[in-house]
Amino acid sequence: MAKLCVASDCPTVYRTNRDTVVVQGYRVSADEIGLTLPQNETLVEIPPDLLALAARSII
């Protein structure tokens, strides 16, 4: 759906065949930003420009 670079190892937003969206970003620990997460969840940090680009492709 959206990507901010030409390499395959950069923040990217993908649309799945299950009508969901998957985000690839930079791994961030919950401790780094002062959050507590359930064990089955993780955090990724992505640029706001990528979210805007992905939002435009959904609408």
C-alpha positions as CSV (number, residue, x, y, z in Angstrom):
1,M,0.0,0.0,0.0
2,A,2.7,2.5,0.9
3,K,6.5,2.7,1.3
4,L,8.9,5.6,1.8
5,C,12.0,4.0,0.2
6,V,13.0,1.7,-2.6
7,A,14.7,-1.0,-0.4
8,S,12.7,-3.8,1.1
9,D,13.9,-3.2,4.6
10,C,12.2,0.1,5.4
11,P,8.9,1.1,7.0
12,T,6.1,-0.2,4.8
13,V,2.3,-0.7,5.0
14,Y,0.9,-3.8,3.5
15,R,-2.7,-4.9,2.7
16,T,-3.4,-8.5,3.4
17,N,-5.7,-11.0,1.8
18,R,-7.7,-11.0,5.1
19,D,-8.8,-7.3,4.6
20,T,-6.3,-6.2,7.2
21,V,-3.2,-3.9,7.2
22,V,0.2,-5.0,8.4
23,V,2.9,-2.4,9.3
24,Q,6.6,-2.9,9.0
25,G,8.6,-0.4,11.1
26,Y,11.4,0.1,13.5
27,R,11.2,-2.1,16.6
28,V,10.7,0.0,19.8
29,S,10.5,-1.4,23.3
30,A,7.6,-0.5,25.5
31,D,10.1,0.6,28.2
32,E,11.6,3.2,25.7
33,I,8.3,5.0,25.5
34,G,6.8,4.3,28.9
35,L,4.1,1.7,28.0
36,T,3.2,-1.8,29.3
37,L,2.1,-4.3,26.6
38,P,0.5,-7.7,26.7
39,Q,2.9,-10.5,25.8
40,N,1.2,-11.1,22.5
41,E,1.7,-7.5,21.2
42,T,4.7,-5.6,20.0
43,L,5.4,-2.0,19.0
44,V,6.8,-0.6,15.8
45,E,7.6,3.0,15.0
46,I,6.7,4.4,11.6
47,P,7.0,7.9,10.1
48,P,3.8,10.0,10.0
49,D,4.3,10.5,6.3
50,L,3.9,6.8,5.7
51,L,0.6,6.7,7.6
52,A,-0.7,9.6,5.5
53,L,0.4,7.9,2.3
54,A,-1.2,4.6,3.4
55,A,-4.4,6.4,4.4
56,R,-4.7,8.0,0.9
57,S,-4.5,4.6,-0.7
58,I,-7.3,3.2,1.5
59,I,-9.8,5.9,0.6
